[in-house]
Amino acid sequence: MPRQALVRSVTLPAGGVTLAGDLALPEEPQGVVLFVHGSGSSRHSPRNRFVAERLQAVGLATLLFDLLTEEEEAVDLRTAHLRFDIDLLTRRVLDALAWVARQPQTGPLRVGLFGASTGAAAALVAAAERPGAVAAVVSRGGRPDLAGEAVLRRVRAPTLLIVGERDAPVLALNREALAILGGEKALEIVPGATHLFEEPGALEEVARLAADWFIRHLSTPPPMA
């Protein structure tokens, strides 16, 4: 039976601003996954919320949070420049990691990052910056190239890249990133899927792949040094 998660609204301090989030805690969580949404999106992303519910069902806590404030989102709607500010987005992810580490319910848990589109780049930079804090990364239709080659080489967290078969430009970028990434890594291509995984069964496959990857890497103790 799926585990029912308790969801509560939270606020995260981040570099002088406050970000809104939704923290879901199933009974006896096996780990916690932070969602780093893509350009022009928010914590209300229906695709990320779908995946989050599937992760909760297998016993993982999830945190969906906004990378931008309401004021910043209003500016970004006009200019579209903040959504590609990987440095800013990464700082927000690092602040979220610090917040999760301070919470009594999530502090003891191993942490994964689920990044979509441009958010995948921020997730990978954060994983490179905080190798001890990030135990696994999953990218959905991500732009790992925006993290930069030097950063990708520094990533040590096990990383799964998920791309739609018909998302040709992004698939090419992910294949290039796979060759550069350090640590354990894998590329999964969802048959027949385009960038947004809108085809029947495509997003379900994303959720299944992500759940398997996170359960494998978050519910087991870290290797001995």
Secondary structure, DSSP 8 states (H G I E B T S, - for coil): -----EEEEEEEEETTEEEEEEEEE-SS-S-EEEEE--TT--TT-HHHHHHHHHHHHTT-EEEEE-SS-HHHHHHHHHH--GGG-HHHHHHHHHHHHHHHHHSTTTTTS-EEEEEETHHHHHHHHHHHH-TTT--EEEEES--GGGG-HHHHHH--S-EEEEEETT-HHHHHHHHHHHHH--SSEEEEEETT--TT--STTHHHHHHHHHHHHHHHHHSS-----
